[in-house]
Amino acid sequence: MLIKWMKIVGLALIGCLLVSPVESHAADKSLEKAFEAEEGETAYVEVAVATLWTGPNILREVDQPSASNPVDIWKWKEKMTYEQELQLSGDGMLETQALYGNKVTILEKEGDWVKVAVDGQPTPKEELGYSGWMPVSQLTYSKRFAHEADDAFVMVDAPTSHLYHTSSFRHQGMEVSYNTRLPYLGETKHAYRVMLPNGSHAWVKKADAKTFESQEAIPTPTGQALVETGKQFLGLHYLWAGMSGFGFDCSGFTFTIYQSHGITIPRDSSVQATHGEPVAYEDMQPGDLLFFAHDQGKGSVHHVAMYAGDGMMIHSPNSKKDVEIIPVTTEGYYKELSGIRRYIEE
């Protein structure tokens, strides 16, 4: 694959001296103009996972770890009670999430909060992408990053992985999610050098990532490959609006699996259910999406799972459970099966 050979040559000459042990993620930030959010402008997510809310300043005390910079999603999930998890959906508090380095467009501003649309998350609600409110402190903008953002990238393909300040993996930095994409700058035998949203750089283990020239260059997957990707997350606890290896909701799970394989589908299950090609129950194949609706399958769609073969399905079910594989005929699901869709061309 032709990936910026000049950078690789330069990397070979300089080696591990490119990053000093004391360099931090924010080291180059002083070189960039302080980010000031303005409506209509683009920005990039500067935290591992940005959570988008239905309004500004509606956080509960327990939600603070999700709205800081850096974030601590594990702590947020650990501290929430089951009732607090349910409140996220029951009170309609969350919209979606965006990963580190995701491009967003600023739609509105209110104090220290901005409403943004996430590039690459299709929805009929907003032409620019799925939208919601987030703290402006979780955003940044770098001309260097913006210039590289559409070129070759490194994509994390482990459930989560860490960034490092050196290619020898000393001085561990931020933990980032599966499907996080950062511009490719070069490589050593065991590490990829990537650009960070603030214009500085870091390293990620090759064992946890892959490189691609573009989204379109990602090979078309088999249905079984999609299922195997999903299996990486077995046991991961559900998170309403979740879109990351720290936690998924049902449609965030299917969206992320497909997008990481180069196929962009709608963000919400109700919209996923209206795209792709319809499939008869007896013709199901691994990777097909199964949709479940109220009123014994005749009402509105409320859940999506992926067919895993042999009569089984894999999904991120609800706030009580983790990602799991269960029979399609499981009580409570089968009677609500409303349709099956295929997004892979045969």
C-alpha positions as CSV (number, residue, x, y, z in Angstrom):
1,M,0.0,0.0,0.0
2,L,1.4,3.4,-1.0
3,I,1.3,5.4,2.3
4,K,3.5,8.5,2.4
5,W,6.9,6.8,1.8
6,M,8.7,10.1,2.5
7,K,7.4,10.0,6.1
8,I,8.5,6.4,6.5
9,V,12.0,7.3,5.3
10,G,12.2,10.2,7.7
11,L,11.0,8.0,10.5
12,A,13.7,5.4,9.8
13,L,16.4,8.1,10.1
14,I,15.1,9.7,13.3
15,G,13.7,6.5,14.9
16,C,12.5,6.7,18.4
17,L,13.9,10.2,19.0
18,L,10.9,11.8,17.3
19,V,9.1,11.9,20.6
20,S,10.8,12.7,23.9
21,P,9.6,10.9,27.1
22,V,8.3,14.1,28.6
23,E,6.2,15.1,25.6
24,S,2.5,15.3,26.4
25,H,-0.6,15.2,24.2
26,A,-0.9,18.9,24.8
27,A,2.7,19.7,24.0
28,D,2.0,21.3,20.6
29,K,-1.2,23.0,21.7
30,S,0.5,26.3,22.4
31,L,1.4,26.4,18.7
32,E,-2.3,26.5,17.7
33,K,-4.6,29.4,18.2
34,A,-6.9,28.7,21.3
35,F,-10.1,27.1,20.0
36,E,-13.0,29.4,20.0
37,A,-16.3,27.8,18.9
38,E,-18.3,29.7,16.3
39,E,-21.5,28.6,14.7
40,G,-20.9,27.0,11.3
41,E,-17.3,26.2,11.9
42,T,-15.8,22.7,12.1
43,A,-13.9,21.2,15.0
44,Y,-12.6,17.9,16.2
45,V,-13.3,15.8,19.3
46,E,-10.4,16.0,21.7
47,V,-11.5,13.4,24.2
48,A,-11.6,9.6,23.9
49,V,-15.4,9.7,23.6
50,A,-17.6,12.8,23.6
51,T,-21.2,12.2,24.8
52,L,-23.8,14.3,23.1
53,W,-26.8,15.4,25.3
54,T,-30.3,16.5,24.3
55,G,-29.6,19.9,25.9
56,P,-26.9,22.0,27.5
57,N,-26.2,21.8,31.3
58,I,-28.5,18.9,32.0
59,L,-25.8,16.7,33.6
60,R,-26.3,15.0,36.9
61,E,-23.4,14.8,39.4
62,V,-22.7,11.2,38.4
63,D,-22.2,12.3,34.8
64,Q,-19.3,14.6,35.4
65,P,-16.6,12.1,34.3
66,S,-18.2,12.0,30.9
67,A,-18.1,15.7,30.4
68,S,-14.6,16.5,31.5
69,N,-11.3,16.7,29.5
70,P,-10.0,14.1,29.7
71,V,-13.0,11.9,30.1
72,D,-13.3,8.7,32.2
73,I,-16.0,6.6,30.7
74,W,-15.2,3.6,32.7
75,K,-15.6,5.6,36.0
76,W,-18.9,7.1,34.7
77,K,-20.3,3.6,33.9
78,E,-19.1,2.1,37.2
79,K,-20.6,4.9,39.3
80,M,-24.1,4.9,37.7
81,T,-26.7,2.8,39.4
82,Y,-29.1,0.8,37.3
83,E,-31.8,3.5,37.9
84,Q,-29.4,6.2,36.7
85,E,-28.6,4.2,33.6
86,L,-32.4,3.9,32.9
87,Q,-32.8,7.6,33.4
88,L,-30.5,8.3,30.4
89,S,-33.0,6.8,28.1
90,G,-36.2,7.2,30.1
91,D,-35.7,11.0,30.4
92,G,-34.3,11.3,26.9
93,M,-31.0,12.7,28.1
94,L,-28.6,11.5,25.4
95,E,-28.4,11.6,21.6
96,T,-25.2,9.8,20.6
97,Q,-21.4,9.8,21.0
98,A,-18.5,10.9,18.9
99,L,-15.0,9.4,19.0
100,Y,-11.6,11.0,19.4
101,G,-10.7,12.9,16.2
102,N,-14.3,12.8,14.8
103,K,-15.1,15.9,12.8
104,V,-18.1,17.9,14.0
105,T,-19.9,21.0,12.8
106,I,-21.0,23.6,15.4
107,L,-24.7,24.4,15.0
108,E,-25.3,26.5,18.2
109,K,-23.5,27.8,21.2
110,E,-24.8,28.5,24.7
111,G,-22.2,29.4,27.3
112,D,-19.7,26.7,27.7
113,W,-21.8,24.2,25.6
114,V,-22.2,23.8,21.9
115,K,-24.6,21.8,19.8
116,V,-22.7,19.9,17.1
117,A,-23.5,17.6,14.2
118,V,-21.2,14.5,13.9
119,D,-19.8,13.9,10.5
120,G,-20.3,10.3,9.3
121,Q,-23.4,9.5,11.5
122,P,-26.3,9.7,9.0
123,T,-29.7,10.7,10.2
124,P,-32.8,12.2,8.5
125,K,-33.0,14.6,11.5
126,E,-29.9,16.6,10.4
127,E,-28.2,16.8,7.0
128,L,-24.8,17.4,8.6
129,G,-25.0,14.3,10.8
130,Y,-26.4,13.2,14.2
131,S,-26.5,16.2,16.5
132,G,-26.4,16.9,20.3
133,W,-24.9,19.2,22.9
134,M,-21.5,18.8,24.4
135,P,-19.0,20.9,26.4
136,V,-16.9,23.1,24.2
137,S,-13.9,22.1,26.3
138,Q,-14.0,18.7,24.6
139,L,-13.3,20.2,21.2
140,T,-10.2,21.5,19.4
141,Y,-9.1,22.6,16.0
142,S,-5.7,22.3,14.3
143,K,-5.0,23.2,10.7
144,R,-2.4,20.5,10.6
145,F,-4.9,17.8,11.7
146,A,-7.6,19.2,9.3
147,H,-5.1,19.0,6.4
148,E,-4.3,15.4,7.2
149,A,-7.8,14.2,8.2
150,D,-8.8,13.1,4.7
151,D,-5.6,11.2,3.9
152,A,-4.4,7.8,5.0
153,F,-5.4,6.9,8.6
154,V,-4.8,4.4,11.4
155,M,-7.9,2.8,12.8
156,V,-8.0,1.1,16.2
157,D,-9.4,-2.4,15.8
158,A,-9.0,-3.6,19.4
159,P,-12.0,-2.9,21.7
160,T,-9.8,-0.2,23.3
161,S,-6.2,0.7,23.0
162,H,-3.8,3.3,24.4
163,L,-1.8,6.0,22.8
164,Y,1.8,6.3,23.7
165,H,4.3,9.1,23.8
166,T,7.1,7.0,22.4
167,S,7.4,4.1,19.9
168,S,8.7,1.9,22.6
169,F,5.4,2.2,24.4
170,R,6.7,4.0,27.4
171,H,4.7,6.8,29.0
172,Q,1.2,5.5,28.3
173,G,-1.4,8.1,27.3
174,M,-5.1,8.2,26.5
175,E,-7.2,5.1,26.2
176,V,-9.1,5.3,22.9
177,S,-11.9,3.2,21.4
178,Y,-12.3,0.7,18.6
179,N,-12.9,2.5,15.3
180,T,-11.0,5.6,16.4
181,R,-9.3,7.0,13.3
182,L,-6.2,9.2,13.3
183,P,-4.0,10.4,10.4
184,Y,-1.1,8.2,9.6
185,L,2.3,9.8,9.9
186,G,4.7,6.8,9.7
187,E,5.6,3.6,11.4
188,T,8.3,1.5,13.1
189,K,8.3,-2.3,13.4
190,H,5.7,-2.4,16.2
191,A,4.0,1.0,16.1
192,Y,2.2,3.5,14.0
193,R,2.8,7.2,14.4
194,V,-0.4,9.2,14.3
195,M,-1.4,12.8,14.4
196,L,-3.7,14.0,17.3
197,P,-6.5,16.4,16.9
198,N,-4.5,19.2,18.5
199,G,-1.7,18.8,15.9
200,S,0.8,16.9,18.1
201,H,1.5,13.2,17.6
202,A,1.6,9.9,19.4
203,W,2.0,6.2,18.8
204,V,-0.4,3.2,18.7
205,K,0.5,-0.5,18.8
206,K,0.3,-2.2,15.4
207,A,-1.2,-5.2,17.1
208,D,-4.2,-2.9,18.0
209,A,-4.7,-1.1,14.7
210,K,-4.8,-1.2,10.9
211,T,-3.9,1.4,8.2
212,F,-6.1,2.4,5.2
213,E,-5.7,5.0,2.5
214,S,-9.4,6.0,2.9
215,Q,-12.8,4.8,4.1
216,E,-13.4,3.5,0.5
217,A,-10.2,1.5,0.6
218,I,-11.5,-0.7,3.5
219,P,-12.1,-4.2,2.0
220,T,-15.8,-5.2,1.7
221,P,-16.3,-7.7,4.6
222,T,-18.1,-11.0,4.6
223,G,-21.1,-11.3,6.9
224,Q,-19.1,-13.7,9.1
225,A,-16.3,-11.1,9.4
226,L,-18.9,-8.6,10.8
227,V,-20.0,-11.2,13.3
228,E,-16.4,-11.9,14.4
229,T,-15.9,-8.2,15.0
230,G,-19.0,-8.1,17.2
231,K,-17.7,-11.0,19.2
232,Q,-14.8,-8.9,20.5
233,F,-17.3,-7.0,22.6
234,L,-19.0,-10.0,24.3
235,G,-19.5,-9.1,27.9
236,L,-19.3,-5.3,27.4
237,H,-22.0,-3.6,29.4
238,Y,-24.7,-1.7,27.5
239,L,-24.7,2.1,27.4
240,W,-27.6,4.2,26.1
241,A,-26.4,6.2,23.1
242,G,-23.1,4.4,23.3
243,M,-20.9,4.3,20.2
244,S,-17.6,2.9,21.5
245,G,-15.6,0.1,23.0
246,F,-16.5,1.6,26.4
247,G,-20.2,0.7,25.8
248,F,-22.8,0.5,23.0
249,D,-26.5,0.8,22.6
250,C,-28.1,-1.6,20.1
251,S,-27.8,0.5,17.0
252,G,-24.5,2.0,18.0
253,F,-23.2,-1.5,18.1
254,T,-24.4,-2.4,14.6
255,F,-23.4,1.0,13.2
256,T,-19.9,0.8,14.5
257,I,-19.3,-2.7,13.3
258,Y,-20.4,-1.8,9.8
259,Q,-18.6,1.5,9.7
260,S,-15.3,-0.1,10.8
261,H,-15.6,-2.4,7.8
262,G,-16.1,0.5,5.4
263,I,-19.9,0.5,5.3
264,T,-21.8,3.5,6.6
265,I,-25.4,2.8,7.7
266,P,-27.9,5.1,9.5
267,R,-27.2,5.7,13.2
268,D,-30.7,4.7,14.6
269,S,-32.3,1.3,14.5
270,S,-35.6,2.7,13.2
271,V,-33.8,4.2,10.1
272,Q,-31.5,1.2,9.7
273,A,-34.7,-0.8,9.3
274,T,-35.7,1.1,6.2
275,H,-32.4,0.9,4.3
276,G,-30.4,-2.0,2.9
277,E,-32.2,-4.9,1.1
278,P,-35.1,-6.8,2.7
279,V,-34.4,-10.5,3.5
280,A,-36.8,-13.3,4.1
281,Y,-36.4,-15.1,7.4
282,E,-35.4,-18.4,5.8
283,D,-32.7,-16.6,3.8
284,M,-30.9,-15.0,6.7
285,Q,-27.1,-14.9,6.6
286,P,-24.5,-13.9,9.1
287,G,-24.2,-10.1,9.2
288,D,-27.8,-9.4,8.3
289,L,-29.6,-7.0,10.7
290,L,-32.7,-8.1,12.6
291,F,-35.2,-5.5,13.7
292,F,-37.7,-5.7,16.5
293,A,-40.8,-3.6,16.9
294,H,-43.6,-2.9,19.5
295,D,-47.0,-4.5,19.2
296,Q,-45.6,-7.9,18.3
297,G,-43.5,-6.6,15.4
298,K,-46.2,-4.3,13.9
299,G,-45.4,-1.1,15.7
300,S,-42.3,1.2,15.7
301,V,-38.9,-0.4,15.7
302,H,-37.1,-0.3,19.0
303,H,-34.2,-2.7,18.7
304,V,-31.7,-4.1,16.3
305,A,-29.4,-7.2,16.5
306,M,-27.1,-8.9,14.0
307,Y,-27.6,-12.5,12.8
308,A,-24.7,-14.6,13.9
309,G,-25.6,-17.8,12.1
310,D,-27.0,-21.1,13.3
311,G,-30.1,-19.5,14.6
312,M,-28.3,-17.1,16.9
313,M,-28.0,-13.3,17.1
314,I,-25.5,-11.0,18.7
315,H,-26.6,-7.6,20.1
316,S,-26.2,-5.0,22.9
317,P,-29.6,-5.4,24.5
318,N,-30.4,-3.0,27.3
319,S,-29.2,-1.4,30.6
320,K,-29.5,-4.7,32.5
321,K,-27.3,-6.6,30.2
322,D,-24.0,-6.9,28.3
323,V,-23.3,-7.7,24.6
324,E,-24.4,-11.3,24.2
325,I,-25.3,-14.1,21.7
326,I,-28.7,-15.6,22.1
327,P,-31.1,-17.6,19.9
328,V,-33.3,-15.5,17.5
329,T,-36.2,-17.4,18.9
330,T,-35.6,-16.2,22.4
331,E,-38.9,-15.3,24.2
332,G,-39.6,-11.6,24.1
333,Y,-37.7,-11.1,20.9
334,Y,-38.9,-13.5,18.3
335,K,-42.6,-12.4,18.5
336,E,-41.4,-8.8,17.9
337,L,-39.2,-9.6,14.9
338,S,-40.4,-7.1,12.3
339,G,-37.9,-7.3,9.5
340,I,-34.4,-8.3,8.3
341,R,-32.1,-6.2,6.2
342,R,-28.8,-6.8,4.4
343,Y,-26.2,-4.1,3.8
344,I,-23.6,-6.2,2.0
345,E,-24.0,-6.7,-1.7
346,E,-23.9,-10.3,-2.8
